Amino acid sequence: MATLPNETPPTRFLQVIFRLSLLLNMILVPALFMKDHIVYFFRHSHSHDWITQPIMNSSWYKAIYQVERTKGKDILKLYQLMKDVHDLFEKHKLMYWIDGGTLLGAVRHQGIIPWDGDLDIDLRFEDGFRFQQLIPELEKLGYEVDEAYFGFKIYLIENKDDRLHNICCDVFMVAQEGDKFRYYSPEAYKRWPAYTLENDLFPLKKYKFGEFEVWGPKNPEPYLTSLYGNWRTIAYQQAEDHLAPGERNSIPFTLTSKDLEPAQPMGPLRDRVG
């Protein structure tokens, strides 16, 4: 193409660069403001799989986003914590059921997800006082219980101050509204607006969880899908530790047969509850 008499080649080149940058900003700026909606769509819609699956199966994607597995010594402590909580609740006939990543691990891996870093269980709001009565027994086992906006946190004291490897169990208080069980805390429900229908929750059933069993919902699939979307083939790892989770920090990747195995080691575990 001929250059206008008053237009030098460098000037035209700069004009092209300027127009391209404008076009790029027209795309990126709206995407920046809509990033949470975009992430939500890609996480919960199955219509995008034909785009995301080839990307997440590519070697360059896997080279950038390596799944960081939780250290074996921390995995063993998490299994022991879950066993202690289960045995203590069984001893006092206090009903609970697993939730969140712990439920996903029990259903998909038959144990702890290899890159998970904490435990999640639910208690009915009306059982909160009974749970607090068990705190002295938890303390004898080496745990500390703190209040949280969603309910309580059970910490392994020896790891509590280690931000990256603190061993804990989040105890979510749930309330029944009609036929739905949802988080009692408005802040927790705003963050995780999922619920379990009464018919999907009860009667509770036991799930294999490493070397022992835990209680969970009768039909967990609708709840897991509402939380994790295509959870059977795609997983998400937090880019930061679990103390600062969020959609924007989640790294998606395609599950392999190795990823579907439960976290190791599973034992040996001790029977510590009288």
CYANA upper distance limits for C-alpha pairs under 8 A (distance plus 0.5 A):
  3 THR  CA      7 GLU  CA      6.71
  3 THR  CA      8 THR  CA      7.52
  3 THR  CA      9 PRO  CA      7.67
  4 LEU  CA      8 THR  CA      8.17
  7 GLU  CA     11 THR  CA      6.83
  7 GLU  CA     12 ARG  CA      7.19
  8 THR  CA     12 ARG  CA      6.97
  9 PRO  CA     13 PHE  CA      6.67
 10 PRO  CA     14 LEU  CA      6.78
 11 THR  CA     15 GLN  CA      6.80
 12 ARG  CA     16 VAL  CA      6.81
 13 PHE  CA     17 ILE  CA      6.82
 14 LEU  CA     18 PHE  CA      6.54
 15 GLN  CA     19 ARG  CA      6.71
 16 VAL  CA     20 LEU  CA      6.66
 17 ILE  CA     21 SER  CA      6.64
 18 PHE  CA     22 LEU  CA      6.77
 19 ARG  CA     23 LEU  CA      6.76
 20 LEU  CA     24 LEU  CA      6.64
 21 SER  CA     25 ASN  CA      6.61
 22 LEU  CA     26 MET  CA      6.71
 23 LEU  CA     27 ILE  CA      7.09
 24 LEU  CA     28 LEU  CA      6.58
 25 ASN  CA     29 VAL  CA      6.01
 26 MET  CA     30 PRO  CA      7.39
 27 ILE  CA     31 ALA  CA      6.92
 28 LEU  CA     32 LEU  CA      6.53
 29 VAL  CA     33 PHE  CA      7.14
 30 PRO  CA     34 MET  CA      6.67
 31 ALA  CA     35 LYS  CA      6.12
 31 ALA  CA     38 ILE  CA      8.37
 34 MET  CA     38 ILE  CA      6.68
 35 LYS  CA     39 VAL  CA      6.55
 35 LYS  CA    248 ARG  CA      8.34
 36 ASP  CA     40 TYR  CA      6.58
 36 ASP  CA    247 GLU  CA      7.62
 36 ASP  CA    248 ARG  CA      7.25
 37 HIS  CA     41 PHE  CA      6.66
 38 ILE  CA     42 PHE  CA      6.79
 39 VAL  CA     43 ARG  CA      6.48
 39 VAL  CA    247 GLU  CA      7.52
 39 VAL  CA    248 ARG  CA      7.68
 40 TYR  CA     44 HIS  CA      6.54
 40 TYR  CA    247 GLU  CA      8.13
 41 PHE  CA     45 SER  CA      6.02
 42 PHE  CA     46 HIS  CA      8.28
 42 PHE  CA     48 HIS  CA      7.06
 43 ARG  CA    228 TYR  CA      7.37
 43 ARG  CA    229 GLY  CA      6.13
 43 ARG  CA    230 ASN  CA      7.78
 44 HIS  CA    225 THR  CA      8.27
 44 HIS  CA    226 SER  CA      7.99
 44 HIS  CA    228 TYR  CA      7.25
 44 HIS  CA    229 GLY  CA      4.61
 44 HIS  CA    230 ASN  CA      7.21
 45 SER  CA    229 GLY  CA      7.19
 45 SER  CA    230 ASN  CA      8.14
 46 HIS  CA    229 GLY  CA      8.21
 46 HIS  CA    230 ASN  CA      7.22
 48 HIS  CA     52 THR  CA      6.81
 49 ASP  CA     53 GLN  CA      5.94
 50 TRP  CA     54 PRO  CA      7.55
 51 ILE  CA     55 ILE  CA      7.33
 52 THR  CA     56 MET  CA      6.51
 53 GLN  CA     57 ASN  CA      6.55
 53 GLN  CA    254 THR  CA      7.58
 54 PRO  CA     58 SER  CA      6.74
 55 ILE  CA     61 TYR  CA      7.25
 56 MET  CA     61 TYR  CA      6.37
 56 MET  CA     62 LYS  CA      7.48
 56 MET  CA    252 PRO  CA      8.17
 56 MET  CA    253 PHE  CA      6.05
 56 MET  CA    254 THR  CA      6.40
 57 ASN  CA     61 TYR  CA      7.71
 57 ASN  CA     62 LYS  CA      7.76
 57 ASN  CA    253 PHE  CA      8.36
 57 ASN  CA    254 THR  CA      7.06
 58 SER  CA     62 LYS  CA      7.05
 59 SER  CA     63 ALA  CA      6.55
 60 TRP  CA     64 ILE  CA      6.81
 61 TYR  CA     65 TYR  CA      6.61
 62 LYS  CA     66 GLN  CA      6.32
 62 LYS  CA    253 PHE  CA      8.36
 65 TYR  CA    251 ILE  CA      7.72
 65 TYR  CA    253 PHE  CA      8.46
 67 VAL  CA    115 TRP  CA      7.68
 67 VAL  CA    237 GLN  CA      7.68
 68 GLU  CA    115 TRP  CA      6.64
 69 ARG  CA    114 PRO  CA      5.98
 69 ARG  CA    115 TRP  CA      4.76
 69 ARG  CA    116 ASP  CA      8.11
 70 THR  CA     74 ASP  CA      7.30
 70 THR  CA     75 ILE  CA      7.08
 70 THR  CA    114 PRO  CA      6.62
 70 THR  CA    115 TRP  CA      5.52
 70 THR  CA    116 ASP  CA      7.02
 70 THR  CA    117 GLY  CA      7.04
 71 LYS  CA     75 ILE  CA      6.81
 72 GLY  CA     76 LEU  CA      6.76
 72 GLY  CA    263 ALA  CA      8.37
 72 GLY  CA    264 GLN  CA      6.60
 72 GLY  CA    265 PRO  CA      6.47
 73 LYS  CA     77 LYS  CA      6.97
 73 LYS  CA    265 PRO  CA      8.36
 74 ASP  CA     78 LEU  CA      6.75
 74 ASP  CA    165 HIS  CA      7.62
 74 ASP  CA    167 ILE  CA      7.58
 75 ILE  CA     79 TYR  CA      6.82
 75 ILE  CA    112 ILE  CA      8.17
 75 ILE  CA    117 GLY  CA      8.32
 75 ILE  CA    263 ALA  CA      7.28
 75 ILE  CA    264 GLN  CA      7.21
 75 ILE  CA    265 PRO  CA      7.25
 75 ILE  CA    266 MET  CA      8.07
 76 LEU  CA     80 GLN  CA      6.74
 76 LEU  CA    264 GLN  CA      7.98
 76 LEU  CA    265 PRO  CA      6.46
 76 LEU  CA    266 MET  CA      6.54
 76 LEU  CA    267 GLY  CA      6.89
 76 LEU  CA    269 LEU  CA      8.44
 77 LYS  CA     81 LEU  CA      6.60
 77 LYS  CA    167 ILE  CA      7.53
 78 LEU  CA     82 MET  CA      6.70
 78 LEU  CA    118 ASP  CA      7.45
 78 LEU  CA    119 LEU  CA      7.79
 78 LEU  CA    167 ILE  CA      6.83
 78 LEU  CA    168 CYS  CA      7.99
 79 TYR  CA     83 LYS  CA      6.63
 79 TYR  CA    112 ILE  CA      8.21
 79 TYR  CA    210 GLY  CA      8.07
 79 TYR  CA    266 MET  CA      7.25
 79 TYR  CA    267 GLY  CA      8.28
 79 TYR  CA    269 LEU  CA      8.17
 80 GLN  CA     84 ASP  CA      6.54
 80 GLN  CA    269 LEU  CA      6.52
 80 GLN  CA    270 ARG  CA      7.79
 81 LEU  CA     85 VAL  CA      6.67
 81 LEU  CA    156 LEU  CA      8.31
 81 LEU  CA    168 CYS  CA      8.32
 81 LEU  CA    169 CYS  CA      8.18
 82 MET  CA     86 HIS  CA      6.53
 82 MET  CA    119 LEU  CA      7.87
 82 MET  CA    169 CYS  CA      8.28
 83 LYS  CA     87 ASP  CA      6.47
 83 LYS  CA    212 PHE  CA      7.94
 84 ASP  CA     88 LEU  CA      6.48
 84 ASP  CA    271 ASP  CA      8.22
 84 ASP  CA    272 ARG  CA      7.29
 84 ASP  CA    273 VAL  CA      7.04
 85 VAL  CA     89 PHE  CA      6.58
 86 HIS  CA     90 GLU  CA      6.57
 86 HIS  CA    214 VAL  CA      7.19
 87 ASP  CA     91 LYS  CA      6.56
 87 ASP  CA    273 VAL  CA      6.76
 88 LEU  CA     92 HIS  CA      6.94
 88 LEU  CA    273 VAL  CA      6.62
 89 PHE  CA     93 LYS  CA      6.21
 89 PHE  CA     94 LEU  CA      5.34
 89 PHE  CA     95 MET  CA      7.37
 89 PHE  CA     96 TYR  CA      8.15
 90 GLU  CA     94 LEU  CA      6.78
 90 GLU  CA     95 MET  CA      8.22
 94 LEU  CA    127 ASP  CA      8.16
 94 LEU  CA    130 ARG  CA      8.21
 94 LEU  CA    131 PHE  CA      8.27
 95 MET  CA    123 LEU  CA      7.43
 95 MET  CA    124 ARG  CA      8.50
 96 TYR  CA    121 ILE  CA      7.16
 96 TYR  CA    122 ASP  CA      6.10
 96 TYR  CA    123 LEU  CA      5.63
 96 TYR  CA    124 ARG  CA      8.16
 96 TYR  CA    215 TRP  CA      7.35
 96 TYR  CA    216 GLY  CA      8.39
 97 TRP  CA    121 ILE  CA      6.09
 97 TRP  CA    122 ASP  CA      5.89
 97 TRP  CA    123 LEU  CA      7.62
 97 TRP  CA    204 LEU  CA      8.03
 97 TRP  CA    214 VAL  CA      8.11
 97 TRP  CA    215 TRP  CA      5.48
 97 TRP  CA    216 GLY  CA      5.03
 97 TRP  CA    217 PRO  CA      7.21
 98 ILE  CA    102 THR  CA      6.53
 98 ILE  CA    103 LEU  CA      5.72
 98 ILE  CA    120 ASP  CA      6.47
 98 ILE  CA    121 ILE  CA      4.71
 98 ILE  CA    122 ASP  CA      6.63
 98 ILE  CA    214 VAL  CA      7.92
 98 ILE  CA    215 TRP  CA      6.84
 98 ILE  CA    216 GLY  CA      5.67
 98 ILE  CA    217 PRO  CA      8.23
 99 ASP  CA    103 LEU  CA      5.27
 99 ASP  CA    104 LEU  CA      8.17
 99 ASP  CA    120 ASP  CA      5.66
 99 ASP  CA    121 ILE  CA      5.48
 99 ASP  CA    122 ASP  CA      6.78
 99 ASP  CA    216 GLY  CA      8.11
100 GLY  CA    104 LEU  CA      6.83
100 GLY  CA    120 ASP  CA      6.45
100 GLY  CA    121 ILE  CA      8.28
100 GLY  CA    224 LEU  CA      8.21
100 GLY  CA    227 LEU  CA      8.38
101 GLY  CA    105 GLY  CA      6.41
101 GLY  CA    113 ILE  CA      7.92
101 GLY  CA    116 ASP  CA      7.78
101 GLY  CA    119 LEU  CA      7.73
101 GLY  CA    120 ASP  CA      7.35
102 THR  CA    106 ALA  CA      6.72
102 THR  CA    111 GLY  CA      8.41
102 THR  CA    112 ILE  CA      6.99
102 THR  CA    113 ILE  CA      8.07
102 THR  CA    118 ASP  CA      8.50
102 THR  CA    119 LEU  CA      6.12
102 THR  CA    120 ASP  CA      6.16
102 THR  CA    121 ILE  CA      8.15
103 LEU  CA    107 VAL  CA      6.72
103 LEU  CA    120 ASP  CA      8.32
103 LEU  CA    216 GLY  CA      7.51
103 LEU  CA    220 PRO  CA      8.45
104 LEU  CA    108 ARG  CA      6.29
104 LEU  CA    109 HIS  CA      8.15
104 LEU  CA    113 ILE  CA      8.33
104 LEU  CA    224 LEU  CA      7.41
105 GLY  CA    109 HIS  CA      5.46
105 GLY  CA    110 GLN  CA      6.55
105 GLY  CA    111 GLY  CA      5.82
105 GLY  CA    112 ILE  CA      5.56
105 GLY  CA    113 ILE  CA      5.44
105 GLY  CA    262 PRO  CA      8.04
106 ALA  CA    110 GLN  CA      4.74
106 ALA  CA    111 GLY  CA      5.42
106 ALA  CA    112 ILE  CA      7.32
106 ALA  CA    207 TYR  CA      6.67
106 ALA  CA    208 LYS  CA      6.91
106 ALA  CA    209 PHE  CA      6.13
107 VAL  CA    207 TYR  CA      7.87
108 ARG  CA    232 ARG  CA      7.73
108 ARG  CA    260 LEU  CA      7.25
109 HIS  CA    113 ILE  CA      6.97
109 HIS  CA    260 LEU  CA      5.78
109 HIS  CA    261 GLU  CA      5.96
109 HIS  CA    262 PRO  CA      5.39
110 GLN  CA    207 TYR  CA      7.77
110 GLN  CA    208 LYS  CA      5.81
110 GLN  CA    209 PHE  CA      5.59
110 GLN  CA    210 GLY  CA      6.78
110 GLN  CA    261 GLU  CA      8.32
110 GLN  CA    262 PRO  CA      6.59
111 GLY  CA    208 LYS  CA      7.30
111 GLY  CA    209 PHE  CA      4.58
111 GLY  CA    210 GLY  CA      5.14
111 GLY  CA    262 PRO  CA      5.35
111 GLY  CA    263 ALA  CA      7.13
112 ILE  CA    116 ASP  CA      7.34
112 ILE  CA    209 PHE  CA      7.58
112 ILE  CA    210 GLY  CA      7.83
112 ILE  CA    262 PRO  CA      6.08
112 ILE  CA    263 ALA  CA      5.82
113 ILE  CA    262 PRO  CA      6.38
113 ILE  CA    263 ALA  CA      6.24
114 PRO  CA    259 ASP  CA      7.79
114 PRO  CA    261 GLU  CA      8.24
114 PRO  CA    262 PRO  CA      6.63
114 PRO  CA    263 ALA  CA      4.68
114 PRO  CA    264 GLN  CA      7.92
115 TRP  CA    237 GLN  CA      7.55
115 TRP  CA    263 ALA  CA      8.29
116 ASP  CA    237 GLN  CA      8.45
117 GLY  CA    165 HIS  CA      7.81
117 GLY  CA    167 ILE  CA      7.74
117 GLY  CA    241 ASP  CA      8.48
117 GLY  CA    242 HIS  CA      7.21
118 ASP  CA    167 ILE  CA      6.71
118 ASP  CA    168 CYS  CA      5.95
118 ASP  CA    169 CYS  CA      6.35
118 ASP  CA    170 ASP  CA      8.08
118 ASP  CA    242 HIS  CA      8.09
119 LEU  CA    168 CYS  CA      6.90
119 LEU  CA    169 CYS  CA      4.89
119 LEU  CA    170 ASP  CA      6.54
120 ASP  CA    169 CYS  CA      6.11
120 ASP  CA    170 ASP  CA      5.33
120 ASP  CA    171 VAL  CA      6.69
120 ASP  CA    172 PHE  CA      7.90
121 ILE  CA    169 CYS  CA      7.82
121 ILE  CA    170 ASP  CA      6.83
121 ILE  CA    171 VAL  CA      5.67
121 ILE  CA    172 PHE  CA      6.67
122 ASP  CA    171 VAL  CA      6.18
122 ASP  CA    172 PHE  CA      5.21
122 ASP  CA    173 MET  CA      6.39
122 ASP  CA    174 VAL  CA      7.04
123 LEU  CA    127 ASP  CA      7.09
123 LEU  CA    128 GLY  CA      7.74
123 LEU  CA    171 VAL  CA      7.34
123 LEU  CA    172 PHE  CA      6.65
123 LEU  CA    173 MET  CA      5.55
123 LEU  CA    174 VAL  CA      6.54
124 ARG  CA    128 GLY  CA      7.53
124 ARG  CA    173 MET  CA      6.12
124 ARG  CA    174 VAL  CA      5.48
124 ARG  CA    175 ALA  CA      6.52
125 PHE  CA    173 MET  CA      5.57
125 PHE  CA    174 VAL  CA      5.92
125 PHE  CA    175 ALA  CA      6.18
125 PHE  CA    184 TYR  CA      7.54
127 ASP  CA    131 PHE  CA      6.83
128 GLY  CA    132 GLN  CA      6.89
128 GLY  CA    173 MET  CA      7.93
129 PHE  CA    133 GLN  CA      6.94
130 ARG  CA    134 LEU  CA      7.39
131 PHE  CA    135 ILE  CA      7.53
134 LEU  CA    138 LEU  CA      6.95
135 ILE  CA    139 GLU  CA      6.65
135 ILE  CA    144 GLU  CA      8.25
135 ILE  CA    145 VAL  CA      7.23
136 PRO  CA    140 LYS  CA      6.87
137 GLU  CA    141 LEU  CA      7.11
138 LEU  CA    142 GLY  CA      7.18
138 LEU  CA    143 TYR  CA      5.90
138 LEU  CA    144 GLU  CA      7.48
138 LEU  CA    145 VAL  CA      8.43
139 GLU  CA    143 TYR  CA      5.22
139 GLU  CA    144 GLU  CA      6.16
139 GLU  CA    145 VAL  CA      8.42
141 LEU  CA    272 ARG  CA      8.04
142 GLY  CA    156 LEU  CA      6.73
142 GLY  CA    157 ILE  CA      6.52
142 GLY  CA    158 GLU  CA      8.31
143 TYR  CA    154 ILE  CA      6.92
143 TYR  CA    155 TYR  CA      5.89
143 TYR  CA    156 LEU  CA      5.12
143 TYR  CA    157 ILE  CA      5.80
144 GLU  CA    154 ILE  CA      6.22
144 GLU  CA    155 TYR  CA      5.65
144 GLU  CA    156 LEU  CA      6.99
144 GLU  CA    157 ILE  CA      6.47
145 VAL  CA    152 PHE  CA      7.15
145 VAL  CA    153 LYS  CA      6.06
145 VAL  CA    154 ILE  CA      5.07
145 VAL  CA    155 TYR  CA      6.75
146 ASP  CA    152 PHE  CA      6.13
146 ASP  CA    153 LYS  CA      5.72
146 ASP  CA    154 ILE  CA      7.15
146 ASP  CA    155 TYR  CA      8.40
147 GLU  CA    151 GLY  CA      6.54
147 GLU  CA    152 PHE  CA      4.91
147 GLU  CA    153 LYS  CA      6.77
148 ALA  CA    152 PHE  CA      5.37
148 ALA  CA    153 LYS  CA      6.89
149 TYR  CA    185 SER  CA      7.30
149 TYR  CA    187 GLU  CA      7.75
149 TYR  CA    188 ALA  CA      7.72
150 PHE  CA    171 VAL  CA      7.97
150 PHE  CA    172 PHE  CA      5.89
150 PHE  CA    173 MET  CA      6.88
150 PHE  CA    183 TYR  CA      7.97
150 PHE  CA    184 TYR  CA      7.96
150 PHE  CA    185 SER  CA      5.98
150 PHE  CA    187 GLU  CA      7.96
150 PHE  CA    188 ALA  CA      6.09
151 GLY  CA    170 ASP  CA      8.21
151 GLY  CA    171 VAL  CA      6.21
151 GLY  CA    172 PHE  CA      5.55
151 GLY  CA    173 MET  CA      5.81
151 GLY  CA    185 SER  CA      8.27
152 PHE  CA    170 ASP  CA      6.66
152 PHE  CA    171 VAL  CA      5.51
152 PHE  CA    172 PHE  CA      7.32
153 LYS  CA    168 CYS  CA      7.06
153 LYS  CA    169 CYS  CA      6.22
153 LYS  CA    170 ASP  CA      5.23
153 LYS  CA    171 VAL  CA      6.40
154 ILE  CA    168 CYS  CA      5.80
154 ILE  CA    169 CYS  CA      5.52
154 ILE  CA    170 ASP  CA      7.00
154 ILE  CA    171 VAL  CA      8.02
155 TYR  CA    159 ASN  CA      8.05
155 TYR  CA    160 LYS  CA      6.45
155 TYR  CA    166 ASN  CA      7.82
155 TYR  CA    167 ILE  CA      6.41
155 TYR  CA    168 CYS  CA      4.85
155 TYR  CA    169 CYS  CA      7.15
156 LEU  CA    160 LYS  CA      6.48
156 LEU  CA    166 ASN  CA      7.79
156 LEU  CA    167 ILE  CA      5.96
156 LEU  CA    168 CYS  CA      6.64
157 ILE  CA    161 ASP  CA      8.50
159 ASN  CA    165 HIS  CA      7.26
159 ASN  CA    166 ASN  CA      5.28
159 ASN  CA    167 ILE  CA      6.47
160 LYS  CA    166 ASN  CA      5.50
160 LYS  CA    167 ILE  CA      7.31
160 LYS  CA    168 CYS  CA      8.45
161 ASP  CA    166 ASN  CA      7.24
162 ASP  CA    166 ASN  CA      5.64
163 ARG  CA    241 ASP  CA      8.38
163 ARG  CA    243 LEU  CA      8.19
164 LEU  CA    241 ASP  CA      6.44
172 PHE  CA    183 TYR  CA      7.36
173 MET  CA    183 TYR  CA      6.50
173 MET  CA    184 TYR  CA      6.18
173 MET  CA    185 SER  CA      7.90
174 VAL  CA    181 PHE  CA      6.79
174 VAL  CA    182 ARG  CA      5.82
174 VAL  CA    183 TYR  CA      4.80
174 VAL  CA    184 TYR  CA      5.22
174 VAL  CA    185 SER  CA      8.40
175 ALA  CA    181 PHE  CA      6.10
175 ALA  CA    182 ARG  CA      6.20
175 ALA  CA    183 TYR  CA      6.69
175 ALA  CA    184 TYR  CA      5.65
176 GLN  CA    180 LYS  CA      6.13
176 GLN  CA    181 PHE  CA      5.00
176 GLN  CA    182 ARG  CA      7.07
177 GLU  CA    181 PHE  CA      6.81
177 GLU  CA    182 ARG  CA      8.10
179 ASP  CA    197 LEU  CA      6.15
179 ASP  CA    198 GLU  CA      5.72
179 ASP  CA    199 ASN  CA      8.33
180 LYS  CA    195 TYR  CA      6.66
180 LYS  CA    196 THR  CA      6.15
180 LYS  CA    197 LEU  CA      5.10
180 LYS  CA    198 GLU  CA      6.32
181 PHE  CA    195 TYR  CA      6.02
181 PHE  CA    196 THR  CA      5.69
181 PHE  CA    197 LEU  CA      6.73
181 PHE  CA    198 GLU  CA      7.23
182 ARG  CA    189 TYR  CA      7.56
182 ARG  CA    193 PRO  CA      8.37
182 ARG  CA    194 ALA  CA      7.26
182 ARG  CA    195 TYR  CA      5.16
182 ARG  CA    196 THR  CA      7.21
183 TYR  CA    188 ALA  CA      6.76
183 TYR  CA    189 TYR  CA      5.80
183 TYR  CA    195 TYR  CA      8.14
184 TYR  CA    188 ALA  CA      8.08
184 TYR  CA    189 TYR  CA      7.68
185 SER  CA    189 TYR  CA      6.66
186 PRO  CA    190 LYS  CA      6.49
187 GLU  CA    191 ARG  CA      6.82
188 ALA  CA    192 TRP  CA      6.53
188 ALA  CA    193 PRO  CA      8.38
189 TYR  CA    193 PRO  CA      5.30
189 TYR  CA    194 ALA  CA      7.78
192 TRP  CA    227 LEU  CA      8.16
194 ALA  CA    223 TYR  CA      7.44
194 ALA  CA    226 SER  CA      6.90
194 ALA  CA    227 LEU  CA      7.18
195 TYR  CA    223 TYR  CA      7.17
196 THR  CA    200 ASP  CA      7.01
196 THR  CA    201 LEU  CA      6.87
196 THR  CA    222 PRO  CA      8.38
196 THR  CA    223 TYR  CA      6.44
197 LEU  CA    201 LEU  CA      6.72
198 GLU  CA    202 PHE  CA      6.55
199 ASN  CA    203 PRO  CA      8.42
199 ASN  CA    218 LYS  CA      8.48
200 ASP  CA    217 PRO  CA      6.95
200 ASP  CA    218 LYS  CA      6.03
200 ASP  CA    219 ASN  CA      5.21
200 ASP  CA    220 PRO  CA      7.31
201 LEU  CA    216 GLY  CA      8.25
201 LEU  CA    217 PRO  CA      4.82
201 LEU  CA    218 LYS  CA      5.63
201 LEU  CA    219 ASN  CA      6.85
201 LEU  CA    220 PRO  CA      7.98
202 PHE  CA    217 PRO  CA      6.89
202 PHE  CA    218 LYS  CA      6.22
203 PRO  CA    217 PRO  CA      7.86
203 PRO  CA    218 LYS  CA      6.47
204 LEU  CA    215 TRP  CA      6.78
204 LEU  CA    216 GLY  CA      6.09
204 LEU  CA    217 PRO  CA      5.53
204 LEU  CA    218 LYS  CA      5.63
205 LYS  CA    215 TRP  CA      6.15
205 LYS  CA    216 GLY  CA      6.08
205 LYS  CA    217 PRO  CA      6.73
205 LYS  CA    218 LYS  CA      6.00
206 LYS  CA    213 GLU  CA      6.43
206 LYS  CA    214 VAL  CA      5.82
206 LYS  CA    215 TRP  CA      5.07
206 LYS  CA    216 GLY  CA      6.56
207 TYR  CA    213 GLU  CA      5.78
207 TYR  CA    214 VAL  CA      5.88
207 TYR  CA    215 TRP  CA      6.76
207 TYR  CA    216 GLY  CA      7.18
208 LYS  CA    212 PHE  CA      6.57
208 LYS  CA    213 GLU  CA      5.08
208 LYS  CA    214 VAL  CA      7.20
209 PHE  CA    213 GLU  CA      5.69
209 PHE  CA    214 VAL  CA      6.94
210 GLY  CA    262 PRO  CA      7.60
210 GLY  CA    266 MET  CA      5.96
211 GLU  CA    266 MET  CA      6.73
211 GLU  CA    267 GLY  CA      7.53
216 GLY  CA    220 PRO  CA      8.30
220 PRO  CA    224 LEU  CA      6.62
221 GLU  CA    225 THR  CA      6.54
222 PRO  CA    226 SER  CA      6.76
223 TYR  CA    227 LEU  CA      6.88
224 LEU  CA    228 TYR  CA      6.30
224 LEU  CA    229 GLY  CA      7.83
224 LEU  CA    231 TRP  CA      7.91
225 THR  CA    229 GLY  CA      5.06
225 THR  CA    230 ASN  CA      7.08
225 THR  CA    231 TRP  CA      7.24
230 ASN  CA    234 ILE  CA      6.40
231 TRP  CA    235 ALA  CA      6.58
233 THR  CA    254 THR  CA      6.45
233 THR  CA    255 LEU  CA      5.92
234 ILE  CA    252 PRO  CA      7.11
234 ILE  CA    253 PHE  CA      6.22
234 ILE  CA    254 THR  CA      5.18
234 ILE  CA    255 LEU  CA      6.16
235 ALA  CA    252 PRO  CA      6.12
235 ALA  CA    253 PHE  CA      6.05
235 ALA  CA    254 THR  CA      6.81
235 ALA  CA    255 LEU  CA      6.83
236 TYR  CA    250 SER  CA      6.14
236 TYR  CA    251 ILE  CA      5.77
236 TYR  CA    252 PRO  CA      4.96
236 TYR  CA    253 PHE  CA      6.91
237 GLN  CA    250 SER  CA      5.94
237 GLN  CA    251 ILE  CA      5.68
237 GLN  CA    252 PRO  CA      7.13
238 GLN  CA    242 HIS  CA      7.33
238 GLN  CA    245 PRO  CA      6.82
238 GLN  CA    246 GLY  CA      8.10
238 GLN  CA    249 ASN  CA      6.10
238 GLN  CA    250 SER  CA      5.12
238 GLN  CA    251 ILE  CA      6.75
239 ALA  CA    249 ASN  CA      5.55
239 ALA  CA    250 SER  CA      6.31
239 ALA  CA    251 ILE  CA      6.85
240 GLU  CA    244 ALA  CA      6.94
240 GLU  CA    245 PRO  CA      7.36
240 GLU  CA    249 ASN  CA      7.29
241 ASP  CA    245 PRO  CA      7.55
245 PRO  CA    249 ASN  CA      7.19
245 PRO  CA    250 SER  CA      8.38
246 GLY  CA    250 SER  CA      7.21
255 LEU  CA    259 ASP  CA      6.20
255 LEU  CA    260 LEU  CA      7.43
256 THR  CA    260 LEU  CA      7.09
257 SER  CA    261 GLU  CA      7.55
